[in-house]
Amino acid sequence: MLGQLTSGQQATAGPTPRLPFKRFRIVLIKPSKYDDDGYVIRFWKGVLPSNTLSVLNGLTEEVKRSRVFGDLRIEIVTFDETTEKIPVKNIIRWSQRPSTKLIVGLVGVQTNQFPRAFDLGRQFRAAGIDVIMGGFHTSGTINMLGEQEPDIQALVQESISIVSGEVEENWAEILADALHGRLKPIYSFAQDLQSLVDIGSAPLPRISPKTMRHFAKPSFGTADTSRGCPFACSFCTIINVQGRKMRERSPESIAEMLRGNYREHGVTFYFFTDDNFARKKLWRETFEEIIKLRKEGIKISFMMQVDLARKPKDFVRLAAEAGCTQVFIGMESVNPQNLKAEGKGQNKVEEYQKIIEEWHDAGIVVHTGYIIGLPFDTKEQVPRDIRYLMDVIQPDQSSFFMLTPLPGSHDHREMKKRGEWMDPDFNKRDSFHATVKHPNMSAEEWTEAYEDTWKAFYSKENMIKILSRWNHNPKVYWNLVSCFFWYKNAALIEKEHPMIAGFFRLKERLSRRPGFAIDSLPVHLWKRAREVTALLISWAKFLKEMEEVWLQTRKKSEKEEKWLEDAQRIQGEIWQALKIAEWQKAYSDAKSTLPAKAKALLDPFEELSSKIIFSRKDLNAFLRQWESLQSRLQELRLHLTREGEAARGWLDEMVRIHRSMSLGDRIQEWQEAYSRLRHSLPSKYRLLHAKFDALSNRALYSREPLQRFWDNTLEQVKGMRIWNIDLGKLTASLIKDFFLTTYFAITYRSASRGE
């Protein structure tokens, strides 16, 4: 029950008479990892909080509340290293205070975080501080390979205590051992995967406000409502640590946690970290409890992980009613051979589309997990599969991973038995590096296929297609825009996986992996200045791209839609009569053969043909300019030199097209049509730059017609160079970006607030 430790904890911990300490400080650290240059990965603001920190914070708060250690003053300090610098020297000083006992817990350690966690642990042990380490790496390694593995023994040699498994029923015991100076080398609580912790009676996770201040959205929480997964995927470590038997918290206790976090900390959105929410026995009751909360005015929403199997008819409906806005589905591949090879038999590719449509019909965004580098992948096949994923399956978001055999998985154990090569550097076991030999691709080809997948899925074209599906639903639309900012910034600008990345990378000069040189302060500042400058330029380009995406996908009013439909029809008739699409194609074919002076004369006409006509005046001006094209073409043809002789045939074709136009009295008809349209469009919409695509006869909102003007401006602005950056060009670019993005930023902010 909430608020009580188990009887086993009470008996083991018991009262602690005559302790030489008055204060017990428990420091819980979720370690980060090193990047490829040896720097600790840390961001100014994080995105995805650690559930492990919340779980252990809740367990420790319960030990404190229940006075297991009598009058001993218990203090809890949490750190998430992806957003907070670990104050190692301060922690050591805390341990040296009179009558203070301090213990450091390195918690939730994944395999790729193990090198950083080990280095932190050694620093604390060198100062005489007790250290314990737990997480999926230590748990999976011990469960699948045993305690004699080199990395486990390295911890033992450093006197770092190791925890394997879940600690809900044993946390007070571990803390009592630390107080009495009798920490064991290894605590193993997961030998029997059929008899694991009953999390239904365990204390609930508790958010640390101190740590959440370092996240971009403090109202974003994580929580596990159940553990385990019934499936047997060979690459999975969860089933060998948390078992295949589902264990869950009671719906009432979940509601109590959500209500408390809402009232105390303002948490309104959760990522339920359950590996498979759909396999909970009490899923219906859990949804119903959350629905009750929403009726109380506590508007909780959440994201959850589910499988691809068909759900009971009420599951999706109730999920939506309970506030589910997004589901994460482990799709892994669209290739049936790959799924079979990895024991993912529950995934049926032929059913993917219908399953996703069911979620979409309920207004729920679908986020798929996809693995690059499964046995039947090739450098040619991966792009085809991703195109099928985008065009046919149509998820709204995807997270991509490189196949990585992690300690604790069946794949890893079998590869180790066979003696197959795996990169020995655990820091690279992050599913973002090639760490094994692939049967069909070199490491370089595999990495390129992985990176190209991110670029393809989060391309402007695919984001436009996705957002166009949701522009009828403003809440979903703007949530997706926010996710695209997060994901594309992380994967393609910061070059880190979104699930470990935040916003604005920080690099501490002295926090570098052993074996890497520490740069002098001037050298470090020089490098960072160049990196930050490049980052700002990338962000400016990214903002422009996202503005273009917004312009082409935003929801339009009925009046604007009607105007656009009429204007598009009229301009389409004009462009067809003038044969502009034919002219554009001929000019495109001729460009490579034309001299620079000829292109300078004709480029303005290509730009002219992409303009939207708003009024009768615009039409008349356009026709005058277009008529002058005939004389320009004749003049060019007469003055072509030998170097331009190859273009003569193309120019003849353009002249022929231009001469074949027969407008008759249609000009008057068009003028009258634009006179009728003149007052039908609100003036504010003229601020949104648009273009006309002659090939598709469609009007599109876009800032591309301005691009040539700005590019010409940048060419004219010259200045001194420093750090290989043209400061004049940078200044002009920033001025341009300010004007181009201000309107978008204001609109995004207003729409995201529902104004």
Secondary structure, DSSP 8 states (H G I E B T S, - for coil): -TT---HHHHHHH---TT-S-SEEEEEEEE---B-TTSBB-EEEEBSS--HHHHHHHHHHHHHHHTTTTTT-EEEEEEEETTTS---HHHHHHHHTSTTEEEEEEE-S--GGGHHHHHHHHHHHHHTT-EEEEESHHHHHHHHHH-TTSHHHHHHHHTT-EEEES--TTTHHHHHHHHHTT---SEEE--S-TTS---GGGS------HHHHTTBS-TTEEEE-SEE--S---TT-SGGGTT-SS-EE--HHHHHHHHHHHHHHH---EEEE--S-GGG-TTHHHHHHHHHHHHHTT---EEEEEE-SS---HHHHHHHHHHTEEEEEEEEE-S-HHHHHHTT-TT--GGGHHHHHHHHHHTT-EEEEEEEE--TT--TTHHHHHHHHIIIII--SEEEEEE----TTSHHHHHHHHHT--B-S-GGG-SSSS--B--SSS-HHHHHHHHHHHHHHHTSHHHHHHHHHHHTT-HHHHHHHHHHHHHHHIIIIII-S-TTT--EEEE--TT-B-TTS----HHHHHHHHHHHHHHHHHHHHHHHHHHHHHHHHHS---HHHHHHHHHHHHHHHHHHHHTTHHHHHHHHHHHGGGS-HHHHHHHHHHHHHTTB---SHHHHHHHHHHHHHHHHHHHHHHHT--GGGGGGHHHHHHHHHHHHT---TTHHHHHHHHHHHHTTTS-GGGGGS-EEEETTTTEEEE-SHHHHHHHHHHHHH----EETTEEHHHHHHHHHHHHHHHHHHHHHHHHHHTT-
